[in-house]
């Protein structure tokens, strides 16, 4: 804003005549440099309207945005009803993103305004007159601006608006190349348009009353329960009388029980700032991380807000730590399967194609299995991929670390966020979203589905994982295997068995998908590398984290990933037992397992096994799934392989039954 304060009302007088309200300025594509970093996310877009008289009521007007692309067909994609709004003392009304400064009088979501070749128009009409995909029209037209970002002219849309004699010479105005720092502005002298630096909430010729801007600031964007912090309110100019206003912090579950402090601000006459102190209540409730939203709703007309609707994250220190481990610190046998009794009984005695078909009949049973929307996946992942070490976080596949659930990606910027990762990529499988997939409507609203419902592979939670946004982009649609995607360097690879079982599940669940050896690039429905996935499955057996995940997804979809419940099935369908007759595996009997003692544990070198009663096979694995040694014993024994410090897994097998114990070497 300008530093000079002008007194008195400057009349909006010009040598031309215009409608009571016109399009004054448009910024359809933004790129701003903030703290030396160029931000190319479209969150500084705006449309500014100008009325012939100040404080003009906008009742009866609507703003309509039209998509001039080939797919858009010159039809509407966004409509704003202006009933109840008025222009300001300079005749301006600003529509824009919350990050625009000064703050718009009407807030729209980031990346809403498309950047051409498109049009925006004002009509004397109702918003219901312009449902989405309404063809551009001159009926009740008040003003129109056609614009682009160095795109070819949309002659079809120009011809539509040329039918109005007032716009017979209408031209399409370019704001500049993509991610420009310009706006398109109306020249007050003749009504034409020029391109210049954006001037939201200011008249384009520099005239008008300069309003005193108010800035809200605080030192951090994240605090912990129990913290105390200051909020500072600063005006651009000293106030000429006491400035009083209120603000709120409520947002979602965050309310007045979560903090103490005054919500009233007074900037004394002759001064330009005031500070209020907020104390966050440190309770014992596990409410999850929350976000307070600072909102000033009303200020005197001679002021304007330079920012507002500011969010601060409040980290809850009452998170829950689960009894089971993360994928990099796995536990086994803590989380039982919630599969119904007899869930896999129909598989017994089958082999080959018959076994595969029987398995599909279970996990794709029409009338039982449910399909949810792609938006519902967010809720499912927040529960299924919850970090065992912190209930307020999700566990991110590939990068092997937790991230707050609140950090879900909502814009095109994926830095510092998590999102939804398809282990079987959509482009490989041939399944994509539809409009209804954008509805987050909960468990009890679902689609009927069956083995031929390949589209539902887009939102099958057994094949989707919480993933760090940038890593998801790196993985893209690569296959799994050497030369393709094997995960970030320096990680333990704890995800490998999980994603292998996820991909193999997809072949059984949906007709039209197949997991094959090699990398069948360009063949929709095929995915590889099977040999790699089999190796990953064998070396990284299902743990408690994966079993709990299976249980959570089952509550939504009413089907399970069988390769978590019955991991040996993989060998009967793709591996060493193809063609053999299947019978359900059993666990090592509780009586026998409790008799086998491993001590000392933790140990500084080797360890003893006591309670061995008959022939027993011992398989020792590193935590990343590499088999170190396999041997048979017939009696109590001592194991010493000069193991380095770390965690190991010992698989104990006797009479065809098996169990896994965790070993720690210090």
N, C-alpha and C positions, 0 to 999 in steps of 0.2 A: 504493500500500500504506500501511497505518497505520504511524506512526512509533514507536508504543509496542510493545515486545516483551513478550509474555506468556509466563510459564514454567508448565510443567505441562500436562497433558492435560485439556482440558475435555470431559467426556463429553457425547455427543449424546443428551440425555434430553429427551423431550417428552411431553405428556399424551395423545398419540395413538399408535397403532401403525401402522407402515408396512412395506412389503415390504423385503427386504434392500437393495434399491437403487431409488431414485426419481429423477424429473426434478426438479432443484432450481432451475435457472434457464435461460432461453432468451433470446438476443438474435438475432432473425431478420432484422432490417433495421437497418442502422447509418448513422449520420451523426455524425462526430466533427470537432471543431474543433482543428486542429493548426497551431500558429504563426499564429493568427488566420485561417486559411483553412479553410473548411468542406469536409470531404472526404466526399462522398456515395457513394463507391465501397464496395461491400459487402465489405470486407476486415477487419472487426472483429466478425464474427458468431461466436456460440459457443453451445454446449449444455453445461450443467453437470449432472453426475449426483452423487447423494449416497447413500452407503452407511450402513447402520445402525451399522456398526462401522468403525473406522479401518483403513487398509491392507487393504481387502477385495479379494480376487481376483475379477476379472470374467469368468473363464472360463465359457463356456456362455451368455453373454448377447450379444445383438445390439441395436443401435439402428437403427430403420427410420424414414425420413422419407417421408410420404405427400403426394401432390399432390391437393388437394381442388378444383381448378378444373374447369370443364366438360371441358376437353381432357384433364386428368389423370385424371379418373374415379375419384378416391379410391384411386389405386394408388401403389405405392412408386416412388421415383426415386433413392434413395440409401440404402445399407445399410452399417453399420460392424460388423465382427466384433471383439468386445472380448476375445477369447482372448489371454492373455499380459499383460494390463494389470491394474493394481490402483489402487484409490483411494489418496489420500494420508493423512497423519496426521490430517487433519480429516475424512476420509471423502469427499473431493471428487475428481472426475475431470472434467477440462475438455477438451472437443472444440471446436476452433475454428481460425480463420485464423492464419497465422503472425504477423500484425500485432497480434493480441490480446495484451494485457499484464495480468497475467503470462502467460508462454508456456503454451499448452495442452499437456497430455500427449499429445494426439492431434491432428495437424495436418491440416486439410482445405483444399482450394483455395478461393480467394476466390470469393464469389458462389455458393457451393454451396447454402446453406440458402435455400429459397424462403420467401416472406413471406405466404402465405395467400390464402384460407382453407385451411389445411393442418394436418397433425398430425405429431407425433413420438412414437414409442412404443418401449418396451423390451420385449424378448421373451426368454424362455429358449429359444433355438433357435440354429441355425447360419445364417451369412450366405447359404448356398446355398438356404435355405428361402425367401428373399425376392429372387428375381431381379427386375430392373426390371419395372414394371407389374404387380406382385402386388397383388391387391385387399386392402384393409385387413381385418384379422381380429382376433378376440379369442382365438384359439387360442394358448395359452402366453403370453398377455399378462401383463406385470408392471406396467407403468405407462404412461400415455398423457397427452399434453397437446395439446389442439386450440387453435390460435392463428390470429391474422390481424393485418392492419394496417388496421383500420377497414373490413373487408369484411363483407358479409352472411354470416350463419351458413350453414355447409354442413350442412344438416339430414340429408342422406343419410349423411355420415360420422359425424355425431353418433349417428344411429340404429344404425350398426354397432357402435360402442363401448358404447352404452347396453345392449346385450344382455348385457354382463358386469355382474352385480349391483353390483360394486364401483364401477362407473362409470355407474350408472343415472341419476345427476343431472349427468352431464358437461356442461360448458358450454364454449363457444368463447371464449377470452380474447383481447382486442385489445391488442397492444403499443403502439398509437398510430398516428398517420398515417404515411404513407410517409416514409422517411428520418428517422425519429425517433431520439432519443438515449436510449431506454428499454430495459429488459429486463423479462421476465415472471419473477417470483420466487415460490418456494414459501414460504408462511408456516409456520414451524416449530411454531407453536402449534396449528394446526388442519388443516394440509395444504391450505389454500386457496391461491389465487395472487393476487399484487398486482403492480402495475407501479411500477418505481422506477429509479433510476440503476444501471447495471450494476455488479456486484460479482464479477467472475470470480475463482476460487480463494479466495473468502472465504465464510464462512457468512453467510446472509442476515440473521441477527439480530445480527451483529457479534461473536459468541462465537468460540471456537476458538483454536488456537495460531497466532500470527502468525509466519510464516516470514520469514527474512531474504532479501530480494530482491537479485539480482545483475544489474547493468546493464553491457552492453558498449557502448563508444563509441569513435569515431574522428572525426577532423576533416573528412574528405572521403569521398565515396562513389565517387570516381574518381581513379586515380593512373596515372602513366606508368611504363613499364619503366625501371628504374634509380632510381625514387623510394624514399625511406625514410620510413616512417610509424609512428606509435605506436598501439597498441590499449590502451585503458584499461578495466580491470575494477573495478567499484565496488559494494560492498555497502551496503545501507541502514543497517545498524548495524555498529559495530566487531565484528570476529570475536573469539570468546572463546578460540580456539585457531587455529593455522595452518590456513588453508584452501588445500587443494591440488586442482587439477583440470587437465585437459588440454583442448585444443581442436584442431581440424583446419581447414585452409584449402582442401583439395582440392575440386575441382569440375570435372567434364568433363576437358578437357585441361590444366587448371591443377593442378600437383602440386608436390612438394617440390623439383623441379629449377628451379622458377620463382621461388624466394625463399629467403632465409636468415633465421634467427631461431629462438628457442625456442618450442615449442608447449606449454610447461608454465607454469602460473601459480601463484604462491604469494602469498597475502595474509597477512602476518605477524600473529600474535596481537596484539590491541589496535588494529589498524589496519583500514581499510575500502577500500583500493584498491591496485592493482598495475598496472604498465605493462610491456608487452613491445614491443620494436621489431622491425619487419619490414623487410627490404631486398629489393626486387624486382630480380631478375636482368635485366640489360639484355643479352639475347643478340642474335644476328644472324639468328634464324629468323623467318620470316613465319608466325606461328601464328594471326594474326588477333587481334582484341580478345578478351579472356577475362574471366570473372567468377570471382573466388574466393568461397567460401562459408564463413563462419566458423561453426563448429558446436561447441558444448559438448555432449557426449553424456551425461556422468554427473556429478552433484554430490551431496553429502551430503543426507540426507533433511530436515535442518532448514533447508535453503535452497531457494529456487526461482528460476528464471530469469525476469527481467522482459522480456528479449528474447533472441533466438537466431536461428540460420540467416540471418545478416546477409550481404549481398552487396556486394562492392566490385568495380567495373570496373577492369580493367587494360588500358590502351590500348597496343597494340603499335605501336612506332615503325618497324617493318620492313615497312610496307605497300608494295605494288607500284604504281607509276605506269605506266599503259599507254602504248603508242606512239600511240594514237589519242586524240582529244579527247572532252570531254563534249559534250552537246547545245548548250551555250552557247559552246563553243570547238570547233566541229566540224572534223573532218578528213575527207578523202575519198580513197578508193583505197588505204588502208592495210590494211583488213580485206577479204579476198576472200570472195566467197560460197562456201559449202560445198555448194551444190546439186549433186546427182548429175548426171553427164553426161547430157544429153538430157532433163532433168526437165520442161522446158516445150515439148519438140518437138511434142507432139500439138496445140498451139495454132496452129501455123503454117497459114495459108491459111483460117482461120475468121474469122467476124464475128458480131456481134449475139448472139442467144440461143445459137447454136451455140458461140461462143467462151466464153460464160459457163458453159455446161454442161461443156465440155471442161476448163475451169479447175477447176470443182467436182470433176470426176472425179479430178483430181490431188490436191487438198488435202483431200478427204474420202474418199479411197479406202478402202473397207472391207477389212479384213485387213492393211492397211499402216499407216494412221494410228491413233495411240493416244490414248486419253483418260486423263488422270491425275485424282487426287482434288483437291479444293479445298485440302486441307491440303498436298499436294505443291507447290502453287503457291508456298508460302513458300520452299522450296528452289530452285525454278526462278527466282524473282525475285531471290534472293540472288546467283545466278550471272548471269542474263540482264541484270539492271538494276544490275550492279556498277558503282560509280563509277570511271571510268577514272583519276581523279586520286587514288584511295585504295581499294585492293582490300578494305579492311575495311568499306567503306560501300556502301550502295545509292544510286543516283541517283533522287531523287524527282521524278516527273512534276509538272507545274504550277508548283511552287515553285522548281524548277530549282536544287536544291542537294543535297549528299550528307548522309546520316545513317547512323550506325553500324548495321550489320546486327543487332547485339544489341538495338536499340531497336524490334524488332517488337512491335506491340501485342498484349498477352495478356489485358488486362482491358477493362472498358467505358470506361476512361479513355484517351483517344487523344492527350492532350497530350504532346508530346515524343516521339511514336512514329510509325512508318510502318506502313502496312497495305496490303491488296490492293484496288486500284481497278479496277472494271469500266468500260472505256471505253464499251462498250455496256451500259448499266445493266441489272441483273437484272430489275428491275420492268418495264422497257421490253421486254425480250426474252422474258420468260416462262420463265426458267430459274432454278432454285434448288438448294440443297444437299439431299442426303439423308444419312442417318446414316453411310454408308460414306465420305462425303466428309471426315469428320473423321480418317481414317486417313492418316498420313504414311508411306507404304509404299515410296517410291522408284521409280526408273525402270522396273524390270523387273516391276512389278505394275501392270496397266493394264486398262482396259475396251476391248473392241471397239467401234468407233464408225463412223458413216456420216453422210451428209448429212441424214438425218432424226433424228439423235440430238441434238435441240435442247437437251436437259438438259445435255449436256456443254459447252454454251456457258458454263456457270457456272465451269468450270475450264480454259478454253482460254487458255493463256498468251500467245498472240498478242494477246489482247484484255484482258489484265490488266497493270497496272503498279504498281510500288512508289510509294506516294503518302503524303505527310504526312497523318497522321490527321485533324487539324482541317480541312485543305483538302479532303480526301475528303468530309467531312461537308458542307462548303459546296457542293461540286459536287452532292452528292446524286444525283438522277437527271435533272438538267437536260440539255437538248439542248445541242449546241455551236452557238453563233452569237450574233449581236447580240440583246440582251434576255434571253438565257439565260446560258450559261457560256462565257466567253472567257479564263478564267485570272485569276490574281491581278494586280492593278495593279502596275506597276513591274518586271515580268518581261519577258524578251525574246520570249516566245512560242515558245521552241525546241521545245516539245512539240507544236505544232499539226499539222505534217505527220505526225508519228508517230501521234497519236491518230486522225487522218483515215484513214490507211492501215489502222489497226487496226479501225476501225468498218467500212470498206468490205470488209475481209477477211471480217467476220462475215456479211455478206449472201451472199457467195459460198459460204462454208463450210457454212452451215446453211439448210436449207429452213425457211421461216416467218419469216425476217428480211428487212427491206427498208429501205434508206436513201432518204429522200424529201426533197423540198424543203419548207421550212416546219417547223412544230412540231406533229406529229400527236398531240397530247396525248390520252391515253386509249385509243389504239389499240395493243394489245400486238403486238409484233413489228415495229413501224415506228419509225424514228428519223430525226432531222434535225439540222441542216439540210444537205442535200446540197450546195447552192451554196457554203455556208461551207466544208464539208469539201474540196470541189474546190479552192477558193482556197487553203486551208491546205496542201493537198498540193502544189500548184504552187509556192508561195512558200517551202516548207521541204522541199527534196529529201532523200531518204535519205542519211544520213551513215554514217561508220564505226561509231558507237555503235549505230545501228539495225541495220546489217548484222550486227554481232557478236551482237546480241540475237536476230536471226533464226536465226543459226547455233546458238546455245545452245538455243533452244526446239525446233529441229529434232531435237536429240539426245534429247529427251524424247518429242515428239509424232510424229515422223517425217513432219511436213508443214511447209511454209514459208508465210510471207506473201508472195505473189507480187508485191505492189505495192512491196515493198522491192527484190526482185531485178530486177523489170521495171516500174519506175514508170510507163512510158508506157502500160501496160495500162489504167490508170485512164481515160485519154482514150478508149480504144476501147470501154469499157463504159459510161461515164457522161458523157464530155466531148466534145471537139472532133472526135473520130474515130469516133463511134458509127456503126456500119454499115460502116466500112472494114475491109478485110482485114488481119489481123494477121500480122506476121512479126517474129521475135525481133530486138531491137536489138543492135547491136554497139558496142563501145567504140572510141573514137578509137585508131587503131593506135599501139602503143608507139613505133614509129620516128618517126611524125609528131609525137606528143606530146612526145617528148624533144627534138625540134628546136625547139620553141617555147619561148623563154625569156622570163620576166617579170622585169624588173630596173629599178631596184633594188627589193628586197623584203626588209625593210620600206623604205618610202619616206616622204619628208616632204610630197610633193604628188602628182605623177603618176607614171607608170611606162611603160616601153617594152615592146613585144612584138616579139620578133625570131624569125625562122624561119617567118613566114607564107609559104606557097608558092602557095596558090590562094584562091578565095573562102571567107572564114571569117566566121561570125556570132559576135559577142561580146555576151554578156548579162551586165551588171554588177548584182549584188544586194547589198543590205545584209545583215548577218548575221542579221537577223530575217526575211529572205525577201522584202523589198520590192525590186522591180525598179527600178533607178535609170536605166539606159540600155540600149538595144539598138541595135547598129549593125553594118554590114558593112564588112570590110576585105579588101583583095586583096594587101597587102604589109605589110612591117614598119611599125609605127605607134607613136605616143606618145599616151597617154591622160592627160588632165588636166582634171578636173571640179571642182577646188578641193574635194576631198573632205575632210571632217572626220576627225579621228583615229579609228581603229577598224579593225575587220576587215571585209573584203568578200569576196564570192565571184564569180569570173569564170568563166562557162560559155563554153567554146570549142567551136563546132560547125562541122564541115567535111565535105561529102559525106555528110550524114546521120548522121555519127558525132560523139560529144561527149565532153568531159572537163571537169572542174571544178578550178580552181586557187584557192588561198586567197591573198588580197592583204592586206597590213597597211600602214596609213597611220599614221605616228607624229605 
